[in-house]
């Protein structure tokens, strides 16, 4: 970490009071309109019609087309209108504004109910995304312009999706074919108030077709300059197990070459270029058979400057070697001079990544009651990462290339066969069964792993017991050639108490098998620490035995009350999550012999409440609010989870003064959180961000939209220990649809 951390904060206010008032009003309205309440009278057809809303369908919650109000799983929908209103360039910008979700200031972490990005399964049109184990780039890799809608399951969903759906599922649905012909162009440019962090997006899509043939094509280009802050890197070199300034080192080369500190730039938003090309073709062969083809290609280049905790120099010290000879096999201890490790060195990370996903689908409906869907999916991901020392000459290297470290050249290939069958034997009964087989192959300079196979089967029953009661329950069996087998179950129901009050209850299990990185990684990470998987043996670092890892398992129980009408809506959810055999990265060894590895560290409990509501105050003015508060506890240490804010809140005002205009004022509050630094565990203060957005769609020019906005309008600062914020960020855009 940089030596100087600046915890800055200004005012912090939250819309909690507004939310509580709205929720109380909604529940009171539900009680007043409840025909089943004591002393009430049955609503006549006119009153019932007033609160009847058109159904909103989702597919992620049950893998069938389901009304969102009858799905027991906690499903969250961000529809096409909300995607466009977000005026975002990437997926991150959309989820930043979504209720009850937390995106970290560095843009690398999405948390759902306190569980992080590696606990979330990302799907692209219902298919697993091949990429980083930690999902570290996905939020800023997927262009917002190619997204039609997003469906999010808050909580485990392993019955439908298997491993990795420990904490939730994010299903990104790209722009789908439409009847007719549609062209859309979107151009946006933005920068902060100092002209930094410039960002440009150019996107286009082409959709059309008829009842027999449909197509959707999209292309996106995003280019971003970094956002930097000046930091002081206090350099240290080891002597007798402690760090000292280079000027006091007994090594004359170090005293001559290395300064005691650097004034350097740290990138809190990386420099990035992301290009995306993809689309879908649909062919309705006849009334029973439909074929589909999906393609998505992503190419990205990323660079960021940071301060490496320790970096290998080209200076040597004689003595008992702690490293291996470059020409020898791993694990062979050599009596040789070993490189001197230098603390807090400015470094630059460079990533060049490519990914292609291709999927073919066959849908067959032999009868009105029976449907089959088969999908063959191929995913290929190439990762190329290198770290270079910025002051490479000070470290004794002749060229920048000589200082290369933490090299990770990885190719991941995935083949997925997925068969889904849906049978509706009677009205109100739906049986869904699925078989899946995945083959994963990896070639990597960072670890050595054999091919891995996953096989699974699930069965789910949806039962509309009565017009007011819907039940969904099921189970799944997974078999992993490395991680073993697992059985997951889920059961829930929705009961309509009154027109404005429905009760939802759900129990769900999730699991996450140890990934290849946690088991086999054997390399130096960007911060300069050796990363040794649980199964790796490396005597030169004192790791003399392999450790088995058990799959992580979670279970969540929740209870919710919700209601909707044309003018108001609300939902309040209580939940409790327990995670067993949590896999975490741990620091082991001593001093320069220390390394990072992975262990099952115990049990974690998370419990809390989510609340959200909306109210249409007038024809032109609406308000939406949400709040989440939960507590986390590591049962082994009794400590809260790190980098996990326990309070989130959001307040949005939508104002349309005329049919041409939409103005939005969005306020988000993130509570304090704890993080680890070189000084130990520290606390980052909460922060409040205010965003202003405007959209103008002149009725005289159909299809044209001009939009603009300012993010972080009040220049709220964020503790650099958890990321940073570029300050007021303004942007302009134009969107045209024909």
KAQUIJO-V469857 format. One record per helix or strand. SS is the DSSP state (hx for helix, st for strand). FROM is the first residue (numbers start at 0). LEN is the number of residues. Records with the same first field share a line. If there is no record, write none. Layout:
# KAQUIJO-V469857
SS = FROM-LEN + FROM-LEN
This chain:
# KAQUIJO-V469857
hx = 15-17 + 44-7 + 67-3 + 79-6 + 90-5 + 116-3 + 137-4 + 143-3 + 157-4 + 245-3 + 251-6 + 400-3 + 515-5 + 538-3 + 590-3
st = 56-2 + 65-2 + 74-4 + 89-1 + 101-2 + 109-3 + 114-1 + 119-5 + 126-2 + 142-1 + 146-8 + 167-7 + 179-13 + 198-11 + 212-12 + 226-8 + 235-4 + 241-3 + 260-9 + 270-14 + 288-29 + 337-27 + 369-20 + 404-19 + 428-16 + 446-1 + 451-15 + 468-12 + 483-15 + 500-12 + 520-4 + 529-3 + 537-1 + 542-1 + 551-13 + 567-13 + 582-6 + 594-6 + 603-13 + 620-14 + 638-1 + 646-9 + 660-10 + 672-5 + 679-5 + 686-10 + 703-8 + 728-9
